[in-house]
Amino acid sequence: MGSDRSVGHESETRPRRMIRRGVAAMPQHASLSIVRLVTVLWLVTACSSQMRSGVTGFQYASDAAAIKAMLDTSSAGWNRAELPVYLSAYVDSATAMGSTGLVRGVKGIEGQMRAGFWRTGRPAQTLSYDHLEIRPIGPNQAIVTGQYILTGAGLPNRTGWFTTIWVRTPAGWRMVHDHSS
């Protein structure tokens, strides 16, 4: 290194290297920034489109409609005092979190229902759902949140919020976990 150059300032004394892209020339650090930006944008687009498209296997319109239909079937069973129809929304190994804690299996959930809402052999109030939000969390899984509403029988309305986890089964969409409060 010659005496006319100061040590540690090489980047200031050398001309910038240029990379030709198309017609225009740009500094190398600028081209790397653009590559990084394009890569990040591509990743964001790819990830977000997976949640909207068939790439994950979850077809939002049809799968959300199928889950909603199962909730409608379940509440119709409740309202007709047909506990097996209400429980048909659950897989056999489902778990439920309620006021008494964790309950395992459809038989356990049935026992919890019979000890509570169904203690007279049928529910006193009718069941409906509101504020439903259905979100895919995988190709064959969804999380459903919403509000349950119990009305009628001359009793005060009772409402609460729930989070349920659903899976696609050979029989259709079913709940594997229910957390209601």
ZIRAUR-V461862 format. One record per residue. N is the residue number from 1. OMEGA is omega in whole degrees, -180 to 180 (* if undefined). Layout:
[[N/OMEGA] [N/OMEGA]]
//
This chain:
[[1/-178] [2/-179] [3/-180] [4/-179] [5/178] [6/-179] [7/176] [8/-179] [9/-177] [10/-177] [11/179] [12/-174] [13/179] [14/175] [15/180] [16/176] [17/-178] [18/175] [19/-180] [20/175] [21/-179] [22/-177] [23/-174] [24/175] [25/178] [26/178] [27/-178] [28/-179] [29/178] [30/180] [31/177] [32/178] [33/179] [34/178] [35/178] [36/180] [37/179] [38/179] [39/179] [40/179] [41/178] [42/179] [43/179] [44/180] [45/-179] [46/-180] [47/-178] [48/179] [49/176] [50/-179] [51/-178] [52/-169] [53/178] [54/-180] [55/-179] [56/-176] [57/179] [58/177] [59/-166] [60/-174] [61/-176] [62/-179] [63/177] [64/178] [65/179] [66/178] [67/178] [68/178] [69/178] [70/175] [71/178] [72/177] [73/-179] [74/-180] [75/176] [76/176] [77/176] [78/-174] [79/175] [80/-178] [81/177] [82/-176] [83/178] [84/178] [85/176] [86/-177] [87/-179] [88/177] [89/-176] [90/167] [91/-177] [92/-177] [93/-177] [94/172] [95/178] [96/177] [97/179] [98/-177] [99/180] [100/-180] [101/-175] [102/176] [103/-177] [104/174] [105/180] [106/178] [107/177] [108/178] [109/177] [110/179] [111/178] [112/179] [113/-179] [114/179] [115/-176] [116/-175] [117/-174] [118/-174] [119/176] [120/-179] [121/177] [122/179] [123/-180] [124/-174] [125/177] [126/-175] [127/170] [128/180] [129/178] [130/177] [131/-179] [132/172] [133/-178] [134/-177] [135/175] [136/174] [137/178] [138/-177] [139/-177] [140/-179] [141/177] [142/173] [143/-179] [144/176] [145/178] [146/-179] [147/172] [148/-178] [149/175] [150/-177] [151/171] [152/179] [153/179] [154/-180] [155/175] [156/176] [157/178] [158/180] [159/176] [160/-178] [161/-180] [162/169] [163/178] [164/176] [165/-175] [166/173] [167/175] [168/178] [169/175] [170/179] [171/-177] [172/-178] [173/180] [174/179] [175/172] [176/176] [177/-179] [178/175] [179/-178] [180/178] [181/*]]
//
